[in-house]
Amino acid sequence: MAEYYVNRHAQWNGDHEVHTAECAFLPDVNARLYLGVFTTCFPALHEARKHYHQSNGCHHCSPPCRTS
């Protein structure tokens, strides 16, 4: 189980990245939205897409959920 967050600010390609609380690339507290505690990144990504349709997993902490 891990806590997941989504970056409120989109990347250059429009993606809002989903990160775990332990990720080295976790955005500043004011630049992230708490998603909840999940067993994998897949339900976290589903939750993120409720807020930001174009969400994607972080390359470093959520690679199975990375689509591009």
TORPA-4810 file (N, C-alpha, C, O; in nm, 3 decimals):
<nodes>
NODE_1_0.084_-0.118_0.000_0.000_0.000_0.000_0.089_0.124_0.000_0.192_0.131_0.068_M
NODE_2_0.046_0.219_-0.076_0.122_0.345_-0.084_0.025_0.462_-0.100_-0.084_0.447_-0.154_A
NODE_3_0.067_0.578_-0.053_-0.008_0.701_-0.075_0.029_0.754_-0.213_0.146_0.755_-0.251_E
NODE_4_-0.072_0.799_-0.287_-0.050_0.851_-0.422_-0.100_0.994_-0.433_-0.195_1.036_-0.368_Y
NODE_5_-0.030_1.068_-0.520_-0.062_1.207_-0.549_-0.057_1.228_-0.699_0.008_1.153_-0.772_Y
NODE_6_-0.126_1.333_-0.745_-0.116_1.371_-0.886_-0.067_1.516_-0.889_-0.107_1.599_-0.808_V
NODE_7_0.019_1.542_-0.983_0.073_1.676_-1.002_-0.038_1.766_-1.057_-0.099_1.733_-1.159_N
NODE_8_-0.064_1.879_-0.991_-0.166_1.973_-1.037_-0.123_2.044_-1.166_-0.206_2.093_-1.241_R
NODE_9_0.008_2.048_-1.190_0.062_2.117_-1.308_0.098_2.014_-1.414_0.171_1.918_-1.388_H
NODE_10_0.048_2.034_-1.532_0.075_1.942_-1.642_0.219_1.952_-1.690_0.282_2.057_-1.681_A
NODE_11_0.270_1.841_-1.740_0.402_1.837_-1.804_0.391_1.907_-1.940_0.282_1.949_-1.979_Q
NODE_12_0.499_1.919_-2.011_0.502_1.986_-2.141_0.403_1.922_-2.240_0.353_1.989_-2.330_W
NODE_13_0.377_1.790_-2.222_0.288_1.720_-2.315_0.142_1.715_-2.269_0.058_1.653_-2.334_N
NODE_14_0.113_1.780_-2.158_-0.024_1.785_-2.106_-0.055_1.682_-2.000_-0.163_1.687_-1.941_G
NODE_15_0.037_1.589_-1.972_0.015_1.486_-1.871_0.027_1.543_-1.729_0.113_1.627_-1.701_D
NODE_16_-0.060_1.494_-1.642_-0.050_1.519_-1.498_0.002_1.389_-1.439_-0.067_1.288_-1.442_H
NODE_17_0.123_1.391_-1.387_0.186_1.267_-1.342_0.141_1.224_-1.204_0.122_1.305_-1.114_E
NODE_18_0.124_1.092_-1.189_0.087_1.028_-1.064_0.214_0.979_-0.996_0.296_0.912_-1.057_V
NODE_19_0.230_1.015_-0.868_0.350_0.982_-0.790_0.312_0.915_-0.658_0.202_0.936_-0.607_H
NODE_20_0.404_0.836_-0.604_0.390_0.785_-0.468_0.446_0.891_-0.374_0.519_0.981_-0.415_T
NODE_21_0.411_0.878_-0.246_0.460_0.973_-0.146_0.612_0.966_-0.130_0.673_1.063_-0.085_A
NODE_22_0.673_0.854_-0.167_0.817_0.836_-0.151_0.898_0.877_-0.275_1.021_0.872_-0.274_E
NODE_23_0.830_0.918_-0.380_0.899_0.949_-0.506_0.989_1.072_-0.492_0.952_1.173_-0.433_C
NODE_24_1.109_1.061_-0.549_1.203_1.173_-0.549_1.152_1.289_-0.633_1.200_1.401_-0.618_A
NODE_25_1.055_1.264_-0.721_1.002_1.368_-0.809_0.862_1.414_-0.767_0.792_1.478_-0.845_F
NODE_26_0.822_1.381_-0.644_0.694_1.425_-0.591_0.691_1.578_-0.589_0.782_1.641_-0.535_L
NODE_27_0.587_1.639_-0.646_0.580_1.785_-0.648_0.565_1.845_-0.509_0.528_1.776_-0.414_P
NODE_28_0.593_1.973_-0.500_0.574_2.050_-0.378_0.430_2.033_-0.328_0.340_2.007_-0.407_D
NODE_29_0.409_2.045_-0.200_0.279_2.025_-0.138_0.169_2.110_-0.203_0.054_2.066_-0.210_V
NODE_30_0.201_2.228_-0.250_0.102_2.315_-0.313_0.076_2.279_-0.459_-0.016_2.332_-0.522_N
NODE_31_0.158_2.190_-0.514_0.146_2.154_-0.655_0.097_2.011_-0.675_0.107_1.956_-0.785_A
NODE_32_0.044_1.951_-0.568_-0.003_1.813_-0.581_-0.139_1.797_-0.516_-0.179_1.873_-0.427_R
NODE_33_-0.210_1.695_-0.563_-0.342_1.662_-0.511_-0.337_1.520_-0.457_-0.295_1.428_-0.527_L
NODE_34_-0.379_1.502_-0.333_-0.380_1.370_-0.270_-0.488_1.284_-0.334_-0.602_1.326_-0.348_Y
NODE_35_-0.450_1.163_-0.373_-0.544_1.071_-0.436_-0.595_0.964_-0.340_-0.710_0.920_-0.351_L
NODE_36_-0.511_0.922_-0.247_-0.549_0.819_-0.151_-0.443_0.711_-0.140_-0.333_0.724_-0.194_G
NODE_37_-0.477_0.605_-0.069_-0.388_0.491_-0.047_-0.438_0.377_-0.136_-0.555_0.340_-0.133_V
NODE_38_-0.345_0.322_-0.214_-0.380_0.216_-0.308_-0.273_0.107_-0.307_-0.159_0.132_-0.267_F
NODE_39_-0.310_-0.013_-0.350_-0.216_-0.124_-0.354_-0.122_-0.114_-0.475_-0.008_-0.160_-0.469_T
NODE_40_-0.171_-0.054_-0.585_-0.088_-0.036_-0.705_-0.119_0.101_-0.765_-0.207_0.172_-0.717_T
NODE_41_-0.046_0.137_-0.867_-0.066_0.265_-0.933_-0.192_0.268_-1.020_-0.241_0.377_-1.052_C
NODE_42_-0.245_0.153_-1.058_-0.360_0.151_-1.149_-0.486_0.217_-1.090_-0.546_0.300_-1.158_F
NODE_43_-0.527_0.183_-0.967_-0.643_0.254_-0.913_-0.612_0.402_-0.884_-0.701_0.486_-0.890_P
NODE_44_-0.487_0.432_-0.853_-0.448_0.571_-0.831_-0.460_0.651_-0.961_-0.504_0.765_-0.961_A
NODE_45_-0.420_0.590_-1.071_-0.430_0.655_-1.201_-0.577_0.676_-1.238_-0.614_0.780_-1.292_L
NODE_46_-0.660_0.578_-1.208_-0.804_0.591_-1.233_-0.861_0.709_-1.155_-0.941_0.786_-1.208_H
NODE_47_-0.821_0.722_-1.030_-0.867_0.833_-0.946_-0.815_0.967_-1.000_-0.888_1.065_-1.002_E
NODE_48_-0.690_0.970_-1.043_-0.632_1.092_-1.098_-0.707_1.139_-1.221_-0.723_1.260_-1.242_A
NODE_49_-0.753_1.046_-1.301_-0.825_1.081_-1.426_-0.962_1.139_-1.399_-1.023_1.197_-1.488_R
NODE_50_-1.013_1.125_-1.277_-1.137_1.192_-1.239_-1.114_1.343_-1.228_-1.207_1.422_-1.244_K
NODE_51_-0.990_1.381_-1.199_-0.954_1.522_-1.181_-0.888_1.579_-1.305_-0.915_1.692_-1.346_H
NODE_52_-0.802_1.499_-1.364_-0.727_1.541_-1.484_-0.733_1.426_-1.585_-0.668_1.323_-1.567_Y
NODE_53_-0.811_1.446_-1.689_-0.832_1.340_-1.789_-0.700_1.286_-1.844_-0.684_1.165_-1.864_H
NODE_54_-0.606_1.375_-1.868_-0.477_1.334_-1.923_-0.377_1.315_-1.809_-0.289_1.398_-1.787_Q
NODE_55_-0.390_1.204_-1.739_-0.298_1.167_-1.632_-0.216_1.048_-1.676_-0.258_0.970_-1.761_S
NODE_56_-0.097_1.034_-1.616_-0.004_0.929_-1.654_0.081_0.894_-1.533_0.101_0.977_-1.445_N
NODE_57_0.131_0.772_-1.528_0.219_0.731_-1.419_0.358_0.791_-1.431_0.408_0.811_-1.541_G
NODE_58_0.418_0.820_-1.318_0.556_0.871_-1.314_0.652_0.762_-1.364_0.639_0.645_-1.327_C
NODE_59_0.745_0.802_-1.446_0.845_0.709_-1.501_0.927_0.643_-1.391_0.973_0.529_-1.407_H
NODE_60_0.947_0.711_-1.279_1.035_0.661_-1.172_0.962_0.578_-1.067_1.013_0.474_-1.025_H
NODE_61_0.844_0.623_-1.023_0.777_0.552_-0.914_0.653_0.473_-0.955_0.606_0.389_-0.879_C
NODE_62_0.600_0.499_-1.074_0.481_0.427_-1.121_0.495_0.382_-1.267_0.405_0.404_-1.347_S
NODE_63_0.607_0.319_-1.301_0.630_0.281_-1.441_0.525_0.188_-1.502_0.501_0.199_-1.623_P
NODE_64_0.461_0.098_-1.426_0.359_0.014_-1.491_0.240_0.096_-1.545_0.169_0.051_-1.635_P
NODE_65_0.220_0.214_-1.490_0.107_0.299_-1.530_0.148_0.407_-1.629_0.069_0.495_-1.661_C
NODE_66_0.270_0.400_-1.677_0.320_0.498_-1.774_0.279_0.453_-1.913_0.310_0.341_-1.954_R
NODE_67_0.211_0.540_-1.987_0.164_0.502_-2.120_0.242_0.568_-2.231_0.229_0.529_-2.347_T
NODE_68_0.322_0.668_-2.199_0.400_0.734_-2.306_0.538_0.770_-2.259_0.617_0.826_-2.335_S
</nodes>
